[in-house]
Amino acid sequence: MAVLNAKGSLIAGILAGIGASVCCVGPLVLLALGIGGAWIGNLTALEPYRPIFIGLTLVFLGLAYRRLYLVPQACAPGTPCADLRTNARQRVIFWLVAASLLALLAVPWFAPLFY
């Protein structure tokens, strides 16, 4: 089985984070945009699956961290992965994505402060 690369782990983490927060963030965003209706209540049907999505998010972020920081990449000279700027850019993107996902996962705890 092939191990996900850092980009694949980040994308999978983003999707899992969105899945974990759709029950809580989705209705708030839609209501803030002025979109309402009884169907918004159906988004809370995903609440029982939230712990699974949170776990997947943390696993994929851990895999991306491992790939970027712990496992050295073997790159041939002249390839994009051999460039230090590419590695630095990937790390910056990782931390931006990680902070965004952790903020999304924390919304249910902070949402009551806003309404």
C-alpha positions in Angstrom: 0.0 0.0 0.0 1.4 3.3 -1.0 1.9 5.9 1.7 0.2 9.2 1.0 2.5 12.1 0.2 2.3 15.3 2.1 -0.1 17.0 -0.4 -2.4 14.0 -0.4 -2.4 13.9 3.4 -3.3 17.6 3.6 -6.1 17.2 1.1 -7.5 14.2 3.0 -7.2 16.2 6.2 -9.1 19.1 4.8 -11.9 16.9 3.5 -12.1 15.1 6.9 -12.1 18.5 8.7 -14.9 19.7 6.5 -16.8 16.6 7.3 -16.3 17.0 11.0 -17.5 20.6 11.0 -20.3 20.6 8.5 -22.9 19.8 11.2 -21.9 22.9 13.2 -20.2 25.4 10.9 -22.5 24.8 7.9 -25.7 26.1 9.5 -23.9 29.1 11.0 -22.3 30.1 7.7 -25.6 29.7 5.8 -27.5 31.7 8.4 -24.8 34.4 8.3 -25.3 34.6 4.5 -29.0 35.0 5.0 -29.9 31.5 3.7 -32.4 29.8 5.9 -35.0 27.2 5.9 -36.1 24.1 7.7 -33.7 21.9 5.7 -30.7 23.5 7.6 -31.8 21.4 10.5 -30.9 18.2 8.5 -27.2 19.2 8.6 -27.1 18.2 12.3 -27.8 14.6 11.2 -24.1 14.3 10.7 -23.3 15.0 14.4 -22.9 11.3 15.4 -20.1 10.9 12.8 -18.2 14.0 14.0 -15.7 12.0 16.3 -14.8 9.8 13.3 -14.1 12.8 11.1 -12.1 14.4 13.9 -10.0 11.3 14.2 -9.4 11.1 10.5 -8.5 14.8 10.4 -5.9 14.3 13.1 -4.5 11.1 11.5 -4.1 12.8 8.1 -2.5 15.9 9.7 -0.1 13.6 11.5 0.8 11.8 8.3 1.5 15.1 6.6 3.6 16.3 9.5 5.5 13.0 9.5 6.2 13.3 5.8 7.3 17.0 6.0 9.4 16.9 9.1 10.3 13.3 10.2 10.9 11.3 7.0 13.7 12.7 4.9 12.9 12.9 1.2 15.3 11.4 -1.3 15.4 13.9 -4.2 17.6 14.0 -7.3 19.4 17.3 -7.9 17.4 19.6 -10.1 14.0 18.3 -9.2 11.5 20.6 -7.4 11.6 18.6 -4.2 15.4 19.3 -3.9 14.7 23.1 -3.8 14.7 24.4 -0.2 12.1 27.0 -1.1 9.6 24.3 -2.1 10.1 22.5 1.2 9.7 25.7 3.1 6.5 26.6 1.1 5.0 23.1 1.8 5.7 23.6 5.5 4.0 27.0 5.6 1.0 25.6 3.7 0.9 22.7 6.2 0.7 25.1 9.2 -1.9 27.3 7.6 -4.1 24.3 6.8 -3.5 22.8 10.3 -4.5 26.0 12.0 -7.6 26.4 9.8 -8.7 22.8 10.5 -8.2 23.1 14.2 -10.2 26.3 14.2 -13.0 24.5 12.3 -12.9 21.6 14.8 -13.2 24.1 17.7 -16.2 25.9 16.4 -18.8 23.8 18.4 -17.1 25.0 21.6 -16.9 28.6 20.6 -20.1 29.0 18.7 -22.3 29.5 21.8 -20.3 32.7 22.5 -21.7 34.3 19.3 -25.4 33.6 19.8 
